[in-house]
Amino acid sequence: MGVDPALVLQGPTPRVLDEWQAQPKLWDVVRHEIDGRG
């Protein structure tokens, strides 16, 4: 992946990520962010 996955989470929500399964590193960042939000 050529971009910092944390950048994908910046800005207003909700966010739609298509084909996230092709980027496991991105999914890990998103999952941890969701867990942190409770």
C-alpha positions, 0 to 999 in steps of 0.5 A: 500500500502506497499510503499511510492507512491512518490517513484513510480514517481522517475526516468525517464519518461514515467512511466506505472502504471497498475491497479492503480485504485486498489490503490486510494492513488497512483492515488492521488499522480500521479494526483497531480504530473501531475497537478504540471508539468502543 
